[in-house]
Amino acid sequence: MRQILMGCAALTALGTASMATAVAQDSGGDADAAAIEIASLDVITIFATRNPIEAFDYPGQVTVIDKDVIDDFNPSGIADIFDAVPGANIGGGPRRAGQTPDVRGLSGEGVLVLFDGARQSFLSGHDGRFFVDPDLLQAVEVVRGPTSALYGSGALGGVIALRTVTAEDLLADDETASVKVGAGFQSVNDEWRISSTGAWRSADNRVDVVGNFTLRNSDDIDLGSGLTLPAEDELLSSLLKATVRPTSDVTVSASWIRFGGDSVDPNNPQGNNLAGPGNGEVFRDIDGNTIQGTINYAPTGSNLINANLVGYYTRNIVEEDEVDTTRLISREVETIGVSLDNRSRFSFGSAAELTLTYGGEYYRDEQVGLDNTTVDGTRGGVPDATGKFYGLFAQAELALSNPLGAPGVLTIVPGVRWDKFENEAPGAASTDDEATSPKIGVSYKPIEELIFFGNWAEAFRAPSFNEIYADGVHFQIPNLSVPGPLGPFGPPAFVTNFFIPNPDLVPEESQTWEVGAGIALANLFFDGDTLTAKGSYYQSDVTNLIDLEVNIPFTCFLTPGMLPPFAPPCGSGEAFGNFSRNVNVTNAEIDGVEVEAYYDSDYFYTRANFATIDGRDVDTGDFVGALAPSTVFVDAGIKWPAADMRLGGRVTIAADFDEVNDPTLARDSFTVGDVYLVWEPMRGPLNGLRIDLGVDNVADTDYAVVAAGVSQPGRNVKAAVSWRRGF
């Protein structure tokens, strides 16, 4: 099946289509005209090299999902748009709470998440990471592959960078203000949404402001299995962003992203979990704030200085109030960070151009866990701890024209970063370590339309304070080896498994190489059409993967008559061998293929991608990593310019998934299809109106993408309307 899917992907890329990377950048100059555009070849990535470059020219794989594509998905959450990204998935389950990203087989702290460049360090076993509404987003960039050479710890799998809207995105050239209001509904969870956005700028373009407000309210989720998953929630998101340009050389901006969520669901909302013993129903309250400020200094006429000073503060709190008890627990993670980088550009005639990017970064994470049922108020598994990170980095982008007399351009991008990190917790020994992360990428374009590329990189992920200082109660189990307090016919006695710290943890590390090629063509079949395709093969050797080791005395499961002589007793804690701790246990090899393509013309468009991945424990041969089935995704549609309308459909085809160590966890193949219609009048009294109609999972298919038996949402009828007016 994998070979069939790979063949389909290759035919899709070379024949019809498309590249999810090559989606449109909003024109910014004409907001109405931008609304009808779908894509261009000049898709820009900001985070792949910390410099704005065309995504096609990056010597690796980066997908940029722009506002037009986000809007076409009519998303309820970030997970809804990730079909457009090969090699990346959002796991956790159908509920928004608990959804976490996986990139190239790595998840959790192996994937770095940024909101407007601000690190999101909140990490929990099941509380999610995306405390932002998709209505606020201008673009999502997914840089796949290790990027520690630029971003330090946590970027083994890649970087997911979310960019929020700016005033420039919402204003046409001749406008100083605009308003946009919208509403939407989807049937699968009876979710309704209302939103409003306003933008303003001064006549001299020195000051601009944008604000957004979005409210969502939803109920239980109808699954493809026919069952209903309890998932009541209400979300309130807002954005406020201001930019000031006191001179032509200086730009100062500040933003505040606010996210509030209230839901009623199980303590662990992942999968299709239902509330019950050991997983009680809770009132979950999420309070997320990201505040960021940037100063850019780029003197007119200077090629040596283009500097950014960025400071940010994030504070995310998840509080869980158990419905049937008085227990109240919470996790709060606060991050303060600052970074400074500069770009210096040099030109050596027509022979070569060089861009140097260099700078440093400091950030501090602090966590507080609370539990009102413990003696000291601390929460098991959520240590009160602090982590500090210091980094210095440098990168060169050298473009050589006609290298050694050959046609075209050869680009070499070496980079390196040094990081030092420290962790400390009250009453525990502090830890510190350092890491160096080199990387080199090379691309060769013999002609402008063709690129060959390769890269090699080392990356690391520092052990977190959650892993080093884990303490408190993990779980309780019945002790069958002794009669209960009410005798042999009464309820059993319980013993406790405790987390214990492990200050000897070392960083996870990876070495990755990747090779690939791409094409970018224009005027292929019709005047003005474009075809862009890019694919690669990668292999990563990941060492010292951190995993949770759980130890339970076997005698806890034996009745008194079954106990062998001199058997160790069943008891609570480390003294009885009843404990859990994080350890470096696994060396893994992960490899895969990714292809994505995009075709656009005046009357047709297609974007498609393919991904396959395999991950093995080097020592045992067992499957490891956040693996997924081989998958083809196609989004194709027709445009009707005379009616300002387009009709599209999406299909996801996944192979059988048998890369599991337990055969009972294997998952069946599936095919899921969506249809959608977009109407955007471009002239007349209805100019500024947009209507979205669609049906996701048209066939009401029961399928699993997270784990065996975890059904996804069933048929979902969606509708949205928005209206924009400029002044």
CORUR-V357919 format. One record per residue. N is the residue number from 1. PSI is psi in whole degrees, 0 to 359 (999 if undefined). OMEGA is omega as a letter, one per 20 degrees, with the letter a starting at -180 (NA if undefined). NEAR is the number of other C-alpha atoms within 8 Angstrom. Layout:
BEGIN
[[N;PSI;OMEGA;NEAR] [N;PSI;OMEGA;NEAR]]
END
This chain:
BEGIN
[[1;322;r;6] [2;318;a;8] [3;322;r;6] [4;315;a;7] [5;321;r;13] [6;321;r;9] [7;318;r;8] [8;318;a;9] [9;318;a;12] [10;317;r;9] [11;320;r;9] [12;315;a;12] [13;318;a;17] [14;335;a;8] [15;284;a;6] [16;339;a;9] [17;228;d;16] [18;169;a;19] [19;115;r;18] [20;337;r;16] [21;325;a;13] [22;49;r;18] [23;164;a;16] [24;140;r;14] [25;133;r;11] [26;139;a;11] [27;333;r;9] [28;328;a;12] [29;323;a;8] [30;102;a;10] [31;324;a;13] [32;317;r;9] [33;324;a;9] [34;330;a;10] [35;329;a;10] [36;345;r;8] [37;143;r;8] [38;319;a;10] [39;165;r;10] [40;171;r;11] [41;338;a;8] [42;53;r;9] [43;129;a;15] [44;132;r;10] [45;137;r;13] [46;325;a;9] [47;346;a;10] [48;321;r;9] [49;8;a;8] [50;12;r;8] [51;142;r;8] [52;115;r;9] [53;162;r;10] [54;133;a;10] [55;326;r;14] [56;328;a;9] [57;350;a;8] [58;129;a;11] [59;58;a;10] [60;200;a;14] [61;123;r;10] [62;134;r;13] [63;132;r;12] [64;113;r;16] [65;107;a;13] [66;175;a;13] [67;321;a;12] [68;318;a;12] [69;319;r;11] [70;313;a;13] [71;323;r;8] [72;329;r;9] [73;342;a;8] [74;58;a;9] [75;149;r;10] [76;333;r;6] [77;174;a;9] [78;326;a;10] [79;332;a;8] [80;337;a;9] [81;358;a;11] [82;355;r;10] [83;335;a;9] [84;1;a;10] [85;112;r;12] [86;144;r;11] [87;7;r;11] [88;139;a;10] [89;159;r;11] [90;113;a;10] [91;183;r;10] [92;318;a;12] [93;181;a;14] [94;331;a;11] [95;146;r;10] [96;318;r;8] [97;129;r;9] [98;357;a;15] [99;131;a;18] [100;150;a;12] [101;148;r;11] [102;132;r;15] [103;121;r;14] [104;46;r;15] [105;358;a;13] [106;147;a;12] [107;187;r;13] [108;234;a;9] [109;1;r;8] [110;1;r;12] [111;124;a;17] [112;131;r;12] [113;130;a;11] [114;137;r;12] [115;111;a;12] [116;37;r;9] [117;354;a;7] [118;129;a;12] [119;139;r;11] [120;99;a;11] [121;2;r;9] [122;119;r;9] [123;129;a;9] [124;159;r;6] [125;330;a;5] [126;32;a;11] [127;5;r;12] [128;172;a;12] [129;345;a;10] [130;80;r;7] [131;67;r;7] [132;147;r;9] [133;139;r;11] [134;340;r;10] [135;340;a;6] [136;352;a;11] [137;138;r;12] [138;324;a;12] [139;155;r;12] [140;124;r;12] [141;133;r;15] [142;105;r;12] [143;114;a;13] [144;135;a;13] [145;164;a;13] [146;132;a;13] [147;29;r;15] [148;337;r;16] [149;338;r;15] [150;327;a;12] [151;357;r;8] [152;216;a;16] [153;144;r;11] [154;359;a;14] [155;40;r;18] [156;313;a;17] [157;327;a;17] [158;191;a;16] [159;133;r;14] [160;111;a;12] [161;118;r;13] [162;129;r;14] [163;126;r;11] [164;165;a;10] [165;153;r;10] [166;167;r;10] [167;323;a;12] [168;327;r;8] [169;336;a;11] [170;357;a;11] [171;134;r;17] [172;169;a;12] [173;323;a;7] [174;14;a;5] [175;145;r;9] [176;351;r;11] [177;155;r;11] [178;154;r;14] [179;149;r;11] [180;130;r;11] [181;150;a;11] [182;162;r;12] [183;155;a;11] [184;165;r;11] [185;143;r;11] [186;144;a;12] [187;335;a;9] [188;335;r;13] [189;22;r;10] [190;44;a;10] [191;132;r;12] [192;152;a;11] [193;140;r;12] [194;145;a;11] [195;156;r;12] [196;143;a;11] [197;138;r;11] [198;144;r;11] [199;146;r;14] [200;146;r;11] [201;153;a;12] [202;161;a;9] [203;330;r;6] [204;6;r;5] [205;22;r;8] [206;339;a;11] [207;136;r;11] [208;155;a;13] [209;142;r;13] [210;143;r;15] [211;148;a;11] [212;146;r;13] [213;127;r;11] [214;131;r;14] [215;129;r;11] [216;143;r;11] [217;128;a;11] [218;167;a;12] [219;202;a;11] [220;155;a;11] [221;128;r;12] [222;117;a;12] [223;159;r;14] [224;339;r;14] [225;349;a;10] [226;350;r;7] [227;167;r;7] [228;131;a;8] [229;116;r;10] [230;126;a;9] [231;45;a;12] [232;129;r;11] [233;162;r;11] [234;130;a;11] [235;138;r;12] [236;115;a;11] [237;149;r;14] [238;157;r;12] [239;136;r;13] [240;125;a;11] [241;135;r;12] [242;145;r;11] [243;135;r;12] [244;135;r;10] [245;84;a;12] [246;329;r;7] [247;174;r;6] [248;347;a;8] [249;344;a;9] [250;133;r;12] [251;128;r;14] [252;130;r;11] [253;154;r;11] [254;147;a;11] [255;156;r;12] [256;118;r;11] [257;123;a;13] [258;134;a;12] [259;125;r;15] [260;131;a;11] [261;134;r;12] [262;125;a;11] [263;162;r;11] [264;110;a;11] [265;177;a;15] [266;157;r;13] [267;316;r;10] [268;102;a;10] [269;3;a;15] [270;167;a;13] [271;215;r;10] [272;34;a;10] [273;139;r;8] [274;153;r;10] [275;143;r;10] [276;189;r;8] [277;130;a;5] [278;351;r;4] [279;63;a;10] [280;156;r;12] [281;139;a;13] [282;153;r;12] [283;111;a;12] [284;126;a;13] [285;120;a;12] [286;129;r;12] [287;106;a;12] [288;136;r;13] [289;131;r;12] [290;118;r;14] [291;129;a;11] [292;142;r;13] [293;141;a;11] [294;138;r;12] [295;122;r;11] [296;129;r;11] [297;113;a;11] [298;88;a;10] [299;136;r;10] [300;130;r;6] [301;356;a;4] [302;130;r;7] [303;355;a;8] [304;337;a;8] [305;119;r;11] [306;85;a;12] [307;144;r;11] [308;127;r;12] [309;119;a;11] [310;129;r;11] [311;144;a;11] [312;157;r;13] [313;125;r;13] [314;142;r;15] [315;112;a;12] [316;129;a;12] [317;130;r;12] [318;121;a;12] [319;134;a;11] [320;117;a;12] [321;110;a;11] [322;133;a;12] [323;319;a;9] [324;1;r;6] [325;182;r;5] [326;6;a;7] [327;135;r;9] [328;121;r;12] [329;157;r;12] [330;159;r;12] [331;128;r;12] [332;128;r;12] [333;125;a;14] [334;131;a;13] [335;132;r;15] [336;127;a;11] [337;157;r;13] [338;140;r;11] [339;150;r;12] [340;125;r;11] [341;159;a;11] [342;151;r;12] [343;129;r;12] [344;129;a;11] [345;138;a;10] [346;140;r;9] [347;133;r;8] [348;65;a;7] [349;219;r;6] [350;0;a;7] [351;324;a;8] [352;152;r;11] [353;141;a;14] [354;131;r;11] [355;122;r;11] [356;129;r;12] [357;126;a;12] [358;154;a;11] [359;195;a;11] [360;165;a;11] [361;145;r;12] [362;135;r;11] [363;156;a;11] [364;125;r;11] [365;135;r;12] [366;133;a;11] [367;143;r;13] [368;127;r;11] [369;136;a;14] [370;144;r;11] [371;115;a;12] [372;359;r;10] [373;356;r;7] [374;159;a;8] [375;315;a;6] [376;3;r;4] [377;1;r;9] [378;159;a;13] [379;128;r;13] [380;135;a;12] [381;356;r;11] [382;78;a;13] [383;146;r;16] [384;113;a;11] [385;166;a;13] [386;138;r;12] [387;137;r;13] [388;140;a;11] [389;134;r;12] [390;133;a;11] [391;146;r;12] [392;137;a;11] [393;157;r;13] [394;143;a;12] [395;142;r;11] [396;140;r;12] [397;105;a;12] [398;117;r;11] [399;119;a;11] [400;122;r;11] [401;137;a;11] [402;58;a;11] [403;128;r;10] [404;33;r;4] [405;356;r;5] [406;154;r;7] [407;159;r;9] [408;200;a;12] [409;131;r;13] [410;125;a;13] [411;130;r;11] [412;128;a;12] [413;86;r;11] [414;152;r;11] [415;159;r;13] [416;147;r;13] [417;141;r;15] [418;132;a;12] [419;143;r;13] [420;137;a;11] [421;146;a;12] [422;145;r;11] [423;142;r;13] [424;151;r;12] [425;148;a;12] [426;131;r;6] [427;7;a;4] [428;157;r;7] [429;138;r;7] [430;157;r;8] [431;153;r;8] [432;155;a;8] [433;176;r;7] [434;162;a;8] [435;149;r;8] [436;132;a;8] [437;100;r;14] [438;158;r;13] [439;148;r;12] [440;133;r;11] [441;144;a;13] [442;134;r;12] [443;150;r;14] [444;124;r;11] [445;94;r;12] [446;328;r;10] [447;164;a;9] [448;333;a;8] [449;357;a;8] [450;136;r;11] [451;138;r;14] [452;139;a;11] [453;160;r;13] [454;156;r;13] [455;157;r;13] [456;139;a;11] [457;149;r;14] [458;145;a;14] [459;165;a;17] [460;161;r;16] [461;112;a;14] [462;142;r;10] [463;136;a;11] [464;164;r;8] [465;336;r;13] [466;322;a;9] [467;321;a;11] [468;314;a;13] [469;19;r;14] [470;129;r;17] [471;175;r;12] [472;188;a;10] [473;131;r;11] [474;304;r;11] [475;170;r;7] [476;147;r;9] [477;154;r;8] [478;142;r;9] [479;100;a;13] [480;351;a;13] [481;349;r;12] [482;153;r;9] [483;151;r;10] [484;175;a;11] [485;339;r;8] [486;18;r;8] [487;181;a;8] [488;340;a;8] [489;2;r;6] [490;181;r;8] [491;148;a;9] [492;161;r;12] [493;156;a;11] [494;148;r;8] [495;160;a;11] [496;135;r;13] [497;122;a;15] [498;144;r;15] [499;142;r;14] [500;147;a;12] [501;161;r;11] [502;88;a;12] [503;355;a;8] [504;6;r;5] [505;141;r;10] [506;162;a;8] [507;148;r;10] [508;142;a;14] [509;153;r;13] [510;151;r;13] [511;127;a;11] [512;137;r;13] [513;153;a;11] [514;141;r;12] [515;148;a;12] [516;182;a;12] [517;163;r;11] [518;160;r;12] [519;149;r;11] [520;109;a;13] [521;150;r;9] [522;155;r;8] [523;47;a;9] [524;305;r;9] [525;327;a;5] [526;160;r;7] [527;128;r;6] [528;359;r;8] [529;160;a;13] [530;144;r;15] [531;125;r;16] [532;133;r;16] [533;145;a;16] [534;135;r;13] [535;160;a;12] [536;161;r;13] [537;137;a;11] [538;157;r;11] [539;130;a;11] [540;132;r;11] [541;112;a;11] [542;125;a;13] [543;155;r;10] [544;36;r;12] [545;137;a;13] [546;130;a;11] [547;159;r;9] [548;120;r;8] [549;123;a;8] [550;122;a;7] [551;129;r;8] [552;130;r;9] [553;131;a;12] [554;337;a;7] [555;344;r;12] [556;339;a;13] [557;5;a;8] [558;136;r;11] [559;162;a;9] [560;322;a;8] [561;346;a;5] [562;353;a;6] [563;126;r;10] [564;161;r;5] [565;143;r;4] [566;24;r;4] [567;142;r;7] [568;140;a;7] [569;157;r;8] [570;127;r;12] [571;187;a;13] [572;137;r;12] [573;182;a;11] [574;326;a;9] [575;333;r;7] [576;6;a;11] [577;24;a;11] [578;80;a;15] [579;165;r;13] [580;142;r;13] [581;157;r;13] [582;134;a;14] [583;155;r;10] [584;112;a;11] [585;336;a;8] [586;137;r;11] [587;124;a;12] [588;154;r;13] [589;122;a;12] [590;129;r;15] [591;159;a;11] [592;174;r;12] [593;138;r;12] [594;134;r;13] [595;134;r;15] [596;149;a;17] [597;160;r;19] [598;132;r;20] [599;136;a;16] [600;138;r;15] [601;184;a;10] [602;339;a;8] [603;345;a;9] [604;153;r;11] [605;149;r;12] [606;130;r;14] [607;140;a;15] [608;157;r;18] [609;161;r;19] [610;142;r;16] [611;141;r;13] [612;146;a;13] [613;148;r;15] [614;139;r;10] [615;130;a;13] [616;144;r;12] [617;121;a;13] [618;325;a;10] [619;324;a;5] [620;341;a;5] [621;0;r;7] [622;154;r;8] [623;138;r;11] [624;162;r;9] [625;169;r;10] [626;80;a;9] [627;160;a;11] [628;158;r;9] [629;157;r;10] [630;131;a;14] [631;138;r;12] [632;133;r;14] [633;132;r;13] [634;132;r;11] [635;109;a;11] [636;151;a;11] [637;170;r;11] [638;147;r;10] [639;145;r;12] [640;84;a;9] [641;324;a;9] [642;333;r;5] [643;4;a;7] [644;46;a;12] [645;151;r;13] [646;147;a;12] [647;127;a;11] [648;166;r;11] [649;148;r;11] [650;146;r;11] [651;135;r;11] [652;125;a;13] [653;118;a;11] [654;140;r;11] [655;169;r;13] [656;141;a;12] [657;107;a;12] [658;15;r;8] [659;63;a;8] [660;151;r;9] [661;341;r;7] [662;113;a;6] [663;335;a;7] [664;347;a;5] [665;2;r;10] [666;153;a;12] [667;146;a;10] [668;158;r;9] [669;162;r;9] [670;158;r;10] [671;125;a;9] [672;134;a;11] [673;147;r;12] [674;156;r;12] [675;151;r;12] [676;154;r;12] [677;133;r;11] [678;129;r;12] [679;121;a;11] [680;90;r;13] [681;130;a;13] [682;359;a;10] [683;166;r;6] [684;189;a;6] [685;341;a;4] [686;5;r;8] [687;130;a;9] [688;348;r;11] [689;143;r;11] [690;131;r;11] [691;128;r;11] [692;127;r;14] [693;143;a;11] [694;167;r;11] [695;118;r;12] [696;148;a;11] [697;62;a;12] [698;321;a;12] [699;6;a;7] [700;46;a;8] [701;139;r;12] [702;112;a;11] [703;162;a;11] [704;131;r;12] [705;343;a;10] [706;309;a;9] [707;164;r;9] [708;132;r;10] [709;355;r;5] [710;95;a;12] [711;144;r;12] [712;169;r;13] [713;146;r;12] [714;205;a;14] [715;135;a;13] [716;108;r;12] [717;128;a;11] [718;143;r;14] [719;143;r;11] [720;149;r;12] [721;140;r;11] [722;157;r;11] [723;131;a;10] [724;140;r;10] [725;128;r;8] [726;154;a;10] [727;999;NA;6]]
END
